């Protein structure tokens, strides 16, 4: 399936992919594969997990299909940006 193909491609994005972009992908991936947030927000001592949770929470209203499509679109954008800058 296309979503799985792009999940693999996301693993090959360049090192300089911003944390914001990585968080967007993380949130969309979780929404597409798990659905709405099903855990409580991590505490203030775990900033990385809290940012990831917030990114997932930010896309909570999307259907799995919407999240998959947005994820694919975002990976394509990041690949194009990486290609343009190399």
C-alpha positions, 0 to 999 in steps of 0.5 A: 500500500502507498502509505507503507511505501512512504513510511519506508521512504520517511526513514531515508529522509536527510539528517537535516529534516527539521524536528518540526517536520519529524513531529508532523510526520510522527503525529500523522503516522500515529493518527493513521495507524492507531487513531486518536490519542489513547494515552495521557500526556507525558510529564514535563520531565520527558520533553521529547515524548511530550512533543510527540504526544502534542504532535499526535494530539494536533491531528486528532480530528483527522480520519485514518485516510486523511492522516495517511494522505497528509503523511504521504503528501508531507513525505513527498514535500520533504523528499522534493525539498531534499532533492532541490537542496542537494 
